[in-house]
Amino acid sequence: MTDLRDVVARQRFEQGFADAEGEMRTVFADYAVQGRTRIILHVEADPALRGTGAAGTFMQALAEHARAEGLKLAPRCSYAVVWLKRHNEYSDIVA
């Protein structure tokens, strides 16, 4: 696993994970900026990572990043909406 990175030029958060064969794959979230809020438009895991928990691990890293940076997340992607609803410990960062 690699650290979560904010690719500002692409308005995308990314994190790398090793698949079953050890090859690095990416989970990402596209976002829009509204002040200190990041509107999460789309979360996607590479097909080789689906079902491995990588997307959930990514969302946890994203939530921790938002908290550390004083950001709010406004989920629009259905996966992000459901994940944040299931993880009340991050309710303080939900816009």
C-alpha positions in Angstrom: 0.0 0.0 0.0 1.2 3.5 -0.7 0.3 6.7 1.1 -2.8 8.6 0.1 -1.9 11.5 -2.2 -3.9 14.5 -3.3 -3.2 15.1 -7.0 -4.5 18.7 -7.0 -4.0 19.3 -10.8 -6.4 16.4 -11.5 -8.7 17.0 -8.5 -8.2 13.4 -7.4 -7.2 11.6 -4.3 -5.3 8.3 -5.1 -3.8 5.4 -3.2 -2.0 2.4 -4.5 -2.6 -1.2 -3.3 -1.0 -4.5 -4.3 -3.3 -6.9 -6.0 -3.3 -10.7 -5.4 -0.2 -11.0 -7.7 1.6 -8.2 -6.0 1.1 -5.7 -8.8 0.3 -2.1 -7.7 -3.2 -0.9 -8.5 -5.0 2.3 -7.7 -8.1 3.3 -5.8 -9.1 6.9 -6.5 -11.7 9.6 -5.7 -12.4 12.5 -8.1 -13.5 15.6 -6.3 -14.6 19.2 -6.8 -13.4 22.0 -4.5 -15.8 24.3 -2.7 -13.7 26.2 -0.2 -12.5 23.8 2.5 -14.9 21.1 1.3 -14.1 18.4 -1.1 -17.2 17.1 -3.0 -16.5 13.5 -3.6 -17.9 12.8 -7.1 -16.7 9.3 -7.8 -14.8 6.6 -6.0 -13.3 3.7 -8.1 -11.1 0.8 -7.4 -9.1 -1.0 -10.1 -11.1 -4.2 -11.0 -8.3 -6.3 -9.6 -8.8 -4.8 -6.2 -12.6 -5.2 -6.0 -13.7 -7.3 -3.1 -10.3 -7.0 -1.2 -11.3 -4.1 1.1 -9.0 -1.7 -0.6 -11.7 0.9 -1.3 -12.7 0.9 2.4 -9.1 1.3 3.4 -8.8 4.1 0.9 -11.9 5.8 2.3 -10.5 5.6 5.9 -7.3 7.2 4.7 -9.2 9.9 2.9 -11.3 10.6 6.0 -8.2 10.7 8.2 -6.6 13.1 5.7 -9.6 15.4 5.7 -9.6 15.5 9.5 -5.9 16.2 9.6 -6.1 19.0 7.0 -9.3 20.6 8.4 -11.3 19.6 5.3 -14.9 18.5 5.0 -16.1 15.8 2.7 -19.4 16.1 0.8 -20.1 12.7 -0.7 -22.0 12.5 -3.9 -20.8 9.1 -5.0 -23.0 6.4 -3.7 -20.1 4.3 -2.3 -18.7 7.3 -0.4 -22.2 8.2 0.9 -22.7 4.6 2.3 -19.2 4.3 3.6 -19.4 7.6 5.6 -22.9 6.7 6.9 -21.5 3.3 8.2 -18.5 5.0 9.9 -20.0 7.5 12.4 -16.6 8.1 13.8 -16.0 10.4 10.9 -19.3 12.4 11.2 -17.2 15.5 12.1 -15.7 15.7 8.6 -19.0 15.2 6.6 -20.4 18.4 5.1 
